[in-house]
Each structure stands twice: as C-alpha cells, then as structure tokens.
Amino acid sequence: MPGICVPWGDGELALTLPESWTLHQVASSHLRPAGPQWPERVAGAIAQPVAGLSLEKLLAARRGGRVVIVVEDLTRHSPLDQILPIILREIDHAGFPRERIEIFFATGMHPPLDAGQAREKLGPEASKLAWRCNPWHEENSFVSVGAVGGMDVRIDRGVAGADLRIIVSSVSPHLQAGFGGGYKMLLPGAASRQTIMQLHRLGLGRSFSQLVGSDGEGNVMRRAIDRAGAMIDANCGASFAVQYLLDEADLPTSVAAGEPLPTQRMIAKQCAVACGVLVNEPADVLVTNAHPRDYDLWQSFKSIPNTLWAARPNGVVICLARCEALSEGMKIPRIPLSMKWVRRILHWFGPGVLPSVLMRAVPSLPGDAGFFVRLAAGALHRNWILMVSPALHKAGVQFPGLPIFANVDDAFEAAAQLLGAGPQKVVVFPSGGAVYPVPGNRGKS
C-alpha cells in the first residue's frame, strides 16, 4: 500500500494503511496559493470596500473617538503581523492618533494570550498598541446590547462602546455556524460566558446533523450571530471588516473589506468552492487530520464533526491531532467506561441523556466543556471515534469514550478489530480542520 503524507507541524506525518484497506479518496481543498502580491490585494480591498463606506471615511468621521481592532487568537493562523501594519498605515493616513486605538483578541472562552504570545501574534509594530483578551469570566465587563430571540447579547464594554470596530479575520468552515468570520468575532468572540453558552446551545439542535458548510440564511447559529452583529452596529458605533480566505500556507488568497455581513458572505462562498469536497462514497474508515486547527484538544476535536459525514454510520473515524497546547488546562472528568460501553449507553438512552447527566453531576464544568461533551456524544452515537495524539497520550489526557493512541499504527489496528477482517474503503482528509464533505454527498446520519 503506497504511503500517504499529511501536514504535521512544520513537517509531515506518513501513514501506511493495512494491506486489506483501499484508499478511496484523499479529500484535499482546491485553494489557490496567495502569491507574493497578497499584501497589495489587502490594501486594495481596504481602499475599495465591497459594501459601505471606506475605512478612510469612517475614520475621518470619528477622529475624536476610539477605535478597537478585533483580531483572532492563537487558535487561528492569520498572519496578523503582516496584515495589521497595512491597516495601521491606513489609520495613520487618515490622521487618527494611535493612542486611541486598542487591539482586542476575540478569544471568546479560549485561554488568554500572555505578553509573549501577543507580541508574536501581532508583530513588532502592532504589539506596541494597547491590547487585551475577552474577559469572559468577569461578568461586570459586559453590557447588554439587546436580545436575539431568547438570548441576551452581552458584549465587552470596550468593544461595544468603540466608535469604530475594525474586524480582522479569516473565514473558514465552522462545525456549527457553517462558516466563521464576520460578526462571529463579536459573538462569541467578545461576548460574556452566559451569552456564549446560550449561543452554543443554539448551534446544537435536537438532531445531530451536518452544519459545517451550510448557508448563512439556513443556519440557526449564523442567523443569530448576524442579527446580533447588526444590532450592535445599529446601537453602538460602526464596524468595518477585513475578511480573507487563507491558502495552504496560511496566507490570504482572497480578500474583501467593508460592512461585515456582505464581506463575510462573499468570502464564505469562495470558501465553499475551495474547501467543500465531493465525497463519492461513504468511507468505512475516515482519517481526518485536525490541521490547521490542531492547537489543542478542543480545536482538534472540531475536525471530527467537520468531516464525520464522509464516513458511513458505524464506520470508524480516526482523528490525527498534534495538540501542542494539550487540553489548555480544561479539567476533563474521568469516567471509567470503555468506548464500547459509552456507545452502548448512548444507543440505549440517546445522545442527549449522557451529557445532561454529566453536566448535572459536575456543575463546575466550564461552558466549553459542556459544548464539546454534547458534540462528542452525537459523534460517538453515530461512529466509532479514535484519536491519535502523541502529546495527549504522553500527558495522560483522557476523554470519555474517546481512546487516545500514541501512534497511527495502533489506531489502525484498533479500527481493524472494530470492523473485522476484510477490505475497507478509506477516505483521508489531510486538513480536516478546514475542509469538509459537500452536503448531499455523504452517508445518512
């Protein structure tokens, strides 16, 4: 069997399939390389927005005000150190003083960046500005900007009170919201813990189905995000977005700037074309590499529901996850149940019961943990899930019902035992954190 190589940090990880398995498809993106001229395209997009006023005009009308630049955290790979100087030159050209500019990392409930991480992420020029992360655990730091359905939208006071918000982010497939970017940088990126938890519940309906790659109008979570963002802009200053699609080298290959909603929708359509991959037949074994969202366990796990639908029900999903930050300090309850027992319980009582019992039994679990427990229950109800992560295995990290292996060969052997002897169709997603199977061409859930 010929070897397959997938991205792994700065190098590659080689996979050799068992002899009786057949490689049916390598599901890769169709992203175009950004090329050396991408900075000029970013500058051109800012000067000629696709919708709304230019950044220059927005700044000119707010010279006595305050600007917040909302950016991604360590879980995303945007080259902010090269993008932010382009935006700062535009701000300088408009005569806006830098002392009234703040950078806000839209971390949501992710861990905050320390000073060293912020300097590396922002680059030498932007890191001289005042910066901070979303203070999700400090309820007094947030202000209610209204309600969307039954959700009280509470946003960081500084972000909500800015005269102008400059949102800088990539747009990539998202397991709940269809696609990321746009107003998602404000909700959940700049929202309170309670608002984030309410939003996550919106994204997890009663039925477990594919949401990644879904249209913005048809996605419940995305509609709530966009309604909340429009409400913020109607009542609290204005927002200007710089949105882009990253290529395989994490450089902007497509760029749009202007009002957040139309720019996000424009790049999301291009993302769908480049990152949605037709899978001809459901796989018996799906190998999904969490790259480029492989920073920690929680980000890596997203590649499973991203690509799960390329596997047949009761097939095996093997997630490859580097997890350099391990589980980012999140305490995971230890439940002495094997993967087979967890699946039995899920099939007896349904995928919604076990997470509810766990959340009641361990009320100290943070909101993100509850969210992932529900996602894991849905995935484990449908498929056998195995994870390969030398870092997690060495650290002794455990997750209920999710065996973690030190190497690929051990995971392949475990998969063969679950499926039995004989030929198996294999589909490999080398970048399962950013690529997904096209809806309508997958195994039924």
C-alpha positions in Angstrom: 0.0 0.0 0.0 1.5 3.4 -1.0 2.2 5.8 1.8 0.1 8.9 2.4 1.6 12.1 4.0 -0.5 14.7 5.8 0.7 18.1 7.3 2.1 17.7 10.8 3.5 20.9 12.4 6.4 22.1 10.2 6.7 18.7 8.6 4.6 15.7 7.5 3.2 12.6 9.1 3.4 9.4 7.0 0.5 6.9 7.0 0.7 3.3 5.8 -2.7 1.6 5.5 -3.2 -2.1 6.3 -2.9 -4.2 3.2 -6.6 -5.1 3.0 -7.7 -1.5 3.1 -8.2 0.6 -0.1 -7.5 4.3 -0.3 -10.7 5.5 -1.9 -10.0 9.3 -1.8 -7.8 12.0 -0.5 -10.1 14.9 0.2 -8.0 18.0 -0.3 -9.0 21.6 -0.7 -8.9 23.5 -4.0 -7.3 26.6 -2.5 -5.2 28.8 -4.8 -1.8 29.9 -3.5 -1.9 33.6 -2.4 1.2 34.5 -4.2 3.7 37.3 -3.2 1.2 40.1 -4.2 -1.3 39.3 -1.4 -0.4 42.4 0.7 -1.3 44.7 -2.2 -4.7 42.9 -2.5 -5.3 43.5 1.2 -4.5 47.2 0.8 -6.7 47.4 -2.4 -9.6 45.8 -0.7 -9.4 48.2 2.2 -9.3 51.2 -0.2 -12.3 49.9 -2.2 -14.8 48.1 0.1 -17.4 45.8 -1.4 -20.1 47.5 0.7 -20.4 50.6 2.8 -18.1 53.5 3.5 -14.3 53.2 3.1 -12.2 52.9 6.2 -10.7 56.3 5.4 -14.2 58.0 5.5 -15.2 56.0 8.7 -12.1 57.2 10.4 -12.4 60.8 9.3 -15.9 61.0 10.8 -14.5 59.6 14.2 -11.2 61.5 14.7 -12.2 62.3 18.3 -13.4 58.8 19.1 -11.9 55.4 19.9 -11.1 52.5 17.6 -10.9 48.8 18.6 -9.2 46.4 16.2 -10.8 42.9 16.8 -8.4 40.1 15.9 -8.2 36.3 16.1 -6.4 34.4 18.8 -3.8 31.6 18.8 -6.3 29.0 17.5 -6.3 30.7 14.1 -3.3 31.1 11.8 -3.8 34.5 10.2 -0.5 36.4 9.5 -1.6 39.3 11.7 2.0 40.5 12.0 1.9 41.3 8.2 -1.8 42.3 7.9 -2.0 44.8 10.8 0.7 47.1 9.5 -1.3 47.6 6.3 -4.3 48.6 8.4 -2.3 50.8 10.6 -0.9 52.7 7.6 -4.4 53.4 6.5 -5.3 54.7 10.0 -2.2 56.9 10.1 -3.0 58.3 6.7 -6.4 59.3 8.0 -4.7 61.2 10.8 -6.2 59.1 13.6 -3.9 59.0 16.7 -2.6 55.6 17.7 -3.1 56.3 21.4 -6.9 56.0 20.8 -6.5 52.5 19.3 -6.9 49.2 21.2 -6.4 45.7 19.9 -8.9 43.2 21.2 -8.3 39.4 20.9 -11.6 37.8 20.2 -10.9 34.8 22.4 -14.4 34.0 23.4 -13.9 31.5 26.2 -10.5 30.4 24.9 -7.5 30.9 27.2 -6.0 34.4 27.1 -2.7 35.2 25.4 0.3 36.2 27.5 2.6 39.1 26.6 5.0 36.9 24.6 2.2 35.3 22.7 0.6 38.6 21.9 3.9 40.1 20.6 4.5 37.1 18.4 0.9 37.1 17.0 0.7 40.9 16.5 4.2 41.6 15.3 6.6 44.4 16.4 4.6 47.3 15.2 1.0 46.4 16.3 2.2 44.9 19.7 3.2 48.4 20.8 -0.5 49.3 20.9 -2.7 48.6 24.0 -4.2 45.1 23.7 -6.3 42.7 25.8 -8.3 39.5 25.6 -12.0 38.8 26.1 -12.6 38.8 29.9 -15.4 36.2 29.6 -15.2 35.3 33.3 -15.8 38.9 34.5 -19.5 39.5 34.2 -19.2 43.2 35.1 -17.0 43.8 32.0 -20.0 43.3 29.7 -23.0 45.3 28.6 -26.3 44.1 27.2 -26.9 45.4 23.7 -30.3 43.8 23.3 -31.8 40.4 22.7 -31.9 37.9 19.8 -34.7 35.5 20.3 -34.3 34.5 24.0 -30.6 35.2 24.0 -29.4 38.3 26.0 -26.5 39.6 23.9 -23.8 40.8 26.3 -20.7 42.2 24.7 -17.4 43.5 26.2 -18.0 47.2 27.2 -14.9 48.5 25.5 -15.8 46.7 22.2 -19.4 47.7 22.3 -18.5 51.3 23.3 -16.0 51.8 20.5 -16.8 54.5 17.9 -15.4 52.1 15.2 -14.6 48.4 15.3 -12.2 47.0 12.7 -12.8 43.3 12.5 -9.8 41.4 11.0 -10.3 37.6 10.5 -10.2 34.7 8.2 -13.3 32.9 7.0 -13.2 29.1 7.3 -15.6 26.2 7.6 -17.2 26.1 11.0 -18.9 23.0 12.5 -21.9 24.9 14.0 -22.2 28.3 12.2 -21.5 27.0 8.7 -18.6 29.3 8.2 -16.6 31.6 10.6 -15.6 35.2 10.3 -17.7 38.4 10.2 -19.8 39.2 13.3 -18.7 35.9 14.8 -15.7 37.9 16.0 -18.1 39.8 18.3 -20.4 36.9 19.2 -19.0 34.7 20.6 -15.5 36.4 20.3 -16.3 39.4 22.5 -19.2 38.0 24.5 -19.9 37.1 28.1 -19.8 33.5 29.3 -23.6 33.3 29.6 -24.2 34.6 26.1 -21.6 32.2 24.6 -23.2 29.3 26.3 -26.7 30.3 25.0 -25.2 30.7 21.5 -23.6 27.2 21.6 -26.9 25.7 22.6 -28.5 27.3 19.5 -25.9 25.6 17.4 -26.7 22.1 18.9 -30.2 21.2 17.9 -32.1 18.1 18.9 -30.9 16.2 15.9 -27.2 15.6 15.2 -26.6 16.7 11.5 -24.0 18.3 9.3 -23.9 22.1 9.8 -20.4 22.8 8.5 -20.6 24.5 5.1 -24.3 25.4 5.5 -25.7 28.6 4.1 -25.9 31.6 6.4 -29.7 32.1 5.9 -30.4 28.4 6.7 -28.1 28.1 9.7 -29.7 28.9 13.1 -26.5 29.9 14.8 -25.2 32.0 12.0 -28.6 33.9 11.8 -28.3 34.7 15.5 -24.7 35.9 15.1 -25.6 38.2 12.2 -28.7 39.6 13.8 -26.7 40.3 17.0 -23.9 42.0 15.0 -26.4 44.2 13.0 -28.0 45.2 16.3 -24.6 46.1 17.8 -23.8 48.3 14.8 -27.2 49.9 14.9 -26.9 50.9 18.5 -23.1 51.1 19.2 -20.9 52.8 16.7 -19.9 51.0 13.5 -17.9 48.1 12.2 -15.6 47.7 9.3 -14.4 44.2 8.4 -11.3 42.9 6.6 -12.0 39.3 5.7 -10.0 36.7 3.8 -9.6 33.1 2.9 -6.3 31.5 3.8 -4.4 29.2 1.5 -2.4 26.1 2.5 0.5 28.3 3.6 -1.9 30.4 5.8 -1.7 33.5 3.5 -4.7 35.4 2.3 -5.7 34.2 -1.2 -9.0 36.1 -1.4 -9.8 39.3 0.4 -12.9 41.5 0.9 -13.4 44.6 3.1 -16.3 46.7 4.1 -19.5 46.1 6.0 -19.1 42.8 8.0 -22.1 40.8 6.7 -21.6 41.2 2.9 -17.8 40.7 3.2 -18.3 37.5 5.2 -20.9 36.1 2.8 -18.6 36.9 -0.2 -15.6 35.1 1.3 -17.8 32.2 2.6 -19.0 31.5 -0.9 -15.4 31.3 -2.1 -14.5 29.1 0.9 -17.4 26.7 0.0 -16.0 26.3 -3.5 -12.4 25.8 -2.3 -13.0 23.8 0.9 -16.1 21.8 0.2 -15.1 18.4 -1.3 -17.3 16.0 -3.0 -17.0 12.5 -1.4 -18.3 9.9 -3.9 -18.9 7.1 -1.4 -19.1 7.0 2.4 -15.9 5.6 3.9 -15.6 2.6 6.2 -12.6 4.3 7.7 -12.3 8.1 7.7 -8.9 9.5 8.6 -9.2 13.2 9.4 -6.1 15.3 10.3 -7.0 18.2 12.5 -4.6 20.5 10.7 -4.7 23.6 10.6 -7.0 23.7 13.8 -4.7 21.3 15.8 -3.6 23.7 18.5 -5.3 21.9 21.4 -7.8 19.1 22.1 -10.8 21.3 21.8 -9.8 22.8 18.5 -8.6 19.5 17.1 -11.9 17.7 18.0 -13.7 20.1 15.7 -12.2 18.2 12.7 -14.4 15.2 13.7 -17.8 16.8 13.2 -16.4 18.7 10.3 -15.7 15.6 8.3 -17.7 12.9 10.1 -20.3 12.9 7.3 -17.8 11.4 4.9 -18.0 8.1 6.9 -20.8 5.6 6.9 -22.8 5.2 10.1 -20.9 2.9 12.5 -17.8 3.3 10.5 -14.5 4.3 12.2 -13.3 7.9 12.4 -9.6 8.3 13.2 -8.6 11.9 14.2 -5.0 12.9 14.0 -4.2 15.7 16.4 -0.9 17.3 17.3 -2.3 19.3 20.3 0.8 21.2 21.2 -1.2 23.0 24.0 -2.8 19.7 25.1 -6.2 20.4 26.6 -5.3 24.0 27.5 -5.8 23.3 31.2 -9.5 22.4 30.9 -10.4 19.7 33.5 -12.0 16.7 31.9 -14.0 14.4 34.2 -12.6 10.8 34.3 -15.4 8.3 33.7 -14.3 4.6 34.0 -16.2 3.5 30.9 -14.7 2.0 27.8 -15.6 3.3 24.3 -17.9 0.3 23.7 -19.8 1.0 27.0 -20.1 4.7 26.2 -21.6 3.8 22.8 -24.0 1.2 24.3 -25.3 3.8 26.8 -25.7 6.4 24.0 -27.7 3.9 21.9 -29.8 2.8 24.9 -30.7 6.3 26.1 -30.0 8.6 23.1 -27.1 11.0 22.7 -28.7 13.8 24.7 -29.0 12.0 28.0 -25.4 11.3 29.0 -24.3 14.9 28.5 -27.2 16.2 30.6 -26.4 13.7 33.4 -22.7 14.7 33.3 -23.4 18.4 33.4 -25.6 17.9 36.4 -23.1 15.7 38.2 -20.2 18.1 37.5 -21.7 21.6 37.6 -18.2 23.1 37.8 -17.6 22.1 34.1 -17.0 25.3 32.1 -19.3 26.1 29.2 -16.9 25.0 26.5 -16.6 21.6 28.1 -20.3 21.1 28.1 -20.4 22.1 24.5 -17.8 19.5 23.5 -19.4 16.8 25.6 -22.6 17.2 23.6 -20.7 17.2 20.3 -18.8 14.1 21.3 -22.0 12.3 22.3 -23.5 13.0 18.9 -20.4 11.8 17.1 -19.9 8.7 19.3 -23.6 7.8 18.8 -23.0 7.7 15.1 -19.5 6.4 14.7 -16.6 4.7 16.4 -14.1 7.6 17.2 -10.4 7.1 17.7 -7.8 9.8 18.2 -4.0 9.7 17.5 -2.1 12.3 19.5 1.4 11.5 20.9 1.3 14.7 23.0 -2.0 13.9 24.6 -1.1 10.2 25.1 2.2 11.1 26.8 0.4 13.7 29.1 -2.2 11.1 30.1 -5.1 13.2 28.9 -8.4 11.2 28.7 -11.8 11.9 27.3 -14.8 9.7 28.0 -15.4 7.2 25.2 -12.5 8.6 23.1 -9.4 6.3 23.1 -6.2 8.3 22.5 -3.3 6.5 20.8 0.4 7.3 20.7 0.8 6.4 17.0 -1.2 5.7 13.9 -0.4 2.0 13.6 -2.0 1.3 16.9 -5.1 3.2 15.9 -5.3 1.3 12.6 -5.1 -2.0 14.5 -7.9 -0.9 16.8 -10.0 0.1 13.8 -9.4 -3.3 12.1 -10.6 -5.1 15.3 -13.8 -3.0 15.4 -14.6 -3.5 11.7 -13.4 -7.1 11.3 -11.2 -8.6 8.7 -11.7 -7.8 5.1 -11.4 -4.9 2.7 -12.3 -1.4 4.0 -12.8 1.8 1.9 -10.7 4.7 3.3 -11.1 8.4 2.8 -8.4 10.8 4.1 -8.8 14.5 4.9 -5.3 15.9 5.2 -6.7 19.2 6.5 -9.9 18.2 8.3 -9.9 21.3 10.4 -10.6 23.4 7.3 -12.1 21.1 4.7 -15.5 19.3 4.8 -17.6 16.9 2.6 -20.1 18.6 0.4 -23.7 18.3 1.7 -25.9 15.9 -0.1 -22.9 13.6 -0.9 -22.4 11.8 2.4 -23.7 8.9 4.3 -27.0 9.4 6.1 -26.8 10.4 9.7 
